[in-house]
């Protein structure tokens, strides 16, 4: 544990660019690997057991997942070009893909799964390429609804795992292993804190396996017969390139979940940045783009290997806060430890020998957590009655179609059973209703001009018309004029000579939102973050010219908030100006 500063934030000893001692770097990396390795192995094992694939492919899928997650973790830390975020962020297998992967294995085997995972890798690549555009489309309503529907879709697989125990084995072994796993993981997660809470899944599965093993359900012979060290033998299943009905009916599920997994990686990338610097900084969305690009690389490799795709984990955030070490060397060490673990067959045999009822118990807790995460995503931006209607209708549609409660014969016949999957039905319903709300709602005012202070008169006319339509007075018009002018002048000034004004285009969007005016400037990329610069005004005035400091102070005074989102392809500056006297 680290000491605390007066503001109760943990003291950060090493930032991403720092180089701590090699022993400390290796120790933190090993902690990250040990705390994450169980989940990385358990999720593909749950999928393969639930789908009933051969033990040979199940073993290969687990091994491939560990190696690929290790390589992806190293990529995140290195940040090669536009790939990676340059921070410590451990990559793991994604529980959100469990139902889609089980369905794909049942419909066409490992080759179909490999093809679908490889194709779904296009989603994070596309999101990384134009994240500034997609962030406006991926609403919490859609993401949260799909996450909440994952347990609905995968519960039949839990029932299959809880099927009849092997002949001659008493039912008490299966029941005891299942309930012990659920109770222990849940109990620790509910009451424990700190590091103990992070070990809840490992402890629960270990105790559940011990109880099941007492009744003869644990495969001890597998563990005893495995060697300690061996070079892995790749067994990729190849790709199913027939693109038959099974591919097209399962593909939407993979695309939807790939979006959700990418959103989770975005959230993790933002959280990692929050705890990785001593001074609070604005979120660097270029790093977020790099993190999502690693999702694409990892999923493509997972597809070629025929295993479960992944996304970022949030455990590295907790460990960074606990240890005060955010140096990217720790991420490289964690990834290298994952890869090294792939050469230890006996450790894999310990996981492969776990009985199915114990996997079912772990899966129940995991699904409950996914449902809670979906609910949290829904509520993070507030939920008005319109969005509540979207969530309610979409969720009920997913449940009804999944369990054949609405015209089951017709639904199963439509598009090869496309809507018989609860995630597909509910996800499509949420997307369609969200698009309907967008298309029928009030449209914001917008103007496109050269990125040049000479365009200020045209912008002033545009804002005057916006204020008039919004029902505000001339005082508000003057405040918006002043805020827009200071924002534009601050952005347009360059430290170095030779910049050609007007060489870039700017889109200005104005909208009324809860009694405030929100101005959004969308321009070409720039090198520094305006949000950080405003925060530094008054602390390091020697670093900026006097004229620029005055503009920043005026902007901070006029606007209630200023947000600067930097992407590789776009810079977006959002300025919120409160109406005087709470005008509506």
Number of C-alpha atoms within 10 A of each C-alpha: 11 14 14 11 10 8 7 8 13 19 21 22 18 19 18 19 14 13 16 18 9 11 9 14 21 20 14 22 25 20 16 25 24 16 18 24 20 17 18 26 22 23 26 30 24 26 27 25 22 27 22 16 16 11 13 9 18 22 20 21 26 25 27 27 30 27 22 28 31 30 23 29 29 29 29 31 27 19 18 12 8 18 24 27 29 24 30 33 36 29 33 28 30 21 26 27 26 26 26 28 29 25 22 26 20 17 17 14 19 30 21 28 34 29 26 29 29 23 17 24 26 19 23 28 21 14 20 29 19 15 22 22 11 13 12 8 13 15 17 22 26 28 24 25 27 31 27 27 29 25 24 21 22 25 15 14 21 20 12 16 23 20 13 12 18 11 7 8 14 15 15 13 24 30 19 19 30 27 18 24 32 23 16 20 25 20 14 18 17 11 9 14 10 11 12 12 17 18 18 20 23 20 17 26 27 19 18 31 30 21 23 28 19 11 18 17 24 22 17 14 10 14 19 12 11 16 13 13 13 12 9 13 8 12 14 19 21 16 18 17 10 10 11 11 14 18 19 15 20 24 21 22 26 25 21 22 27 27 19 24 26 25 22 20 27 24 15 23 29 18 17 25 24 16 24 26 18 15 10 12 16 19 21 17 22 22 26 27 28 27 35 34 29 31 32 30 22 28 32 23 23 28 28 20 29 30 32 30 33 28 31 29 19 19 17 27 21 16 20 24 19 17 17 22 27 32 24 29 28 30 33 26 26 33 32 21 23 28 21 13 20 22 18 18 20 18 16 21 20 16 20 23 17 23 27 27 29 34 27 27 25 28 26 19 18 20 22 15 16 20 21 15 15 23 18 13 21 23 15 11 11 11 14 9 8 12 19 15 14 21 26 14 15 28 23 16 24 29 21 20 22 24 15 16 11 14 10 17 11 13 19 16 12 13 13 14 18 21 26 27 30 30 34 28 25 30 29 20 22 29 20 15 19 20 13 11 14 12 10 8 9 10 11 11 16 16 13 13 15 15 23 19 18 11 14 17 12 11 18 18 13 17 25 19 12 20 22 13 11 14 10 18 14 11 12 22 20 15 17 26 20 17 23 24 20 22 24 20 18 19 22 17 15 15 10 6 7 7 11 10 14 15 10 13 13 20 16 21 17 22 19 21 11 12 16 18 22 22 24 22 24 20 20 18 15 16 8 11 19 21 20 16 17 17 16 15 18 10 9 10 13 10 11 14 10 10 10 19 20 15 20 23 15 15 22 20 12 20 21 12 15 20 17 21 20 26 22 19 14 18 21 20 22 22 24 22 22 20 20 14 7 9 13 13
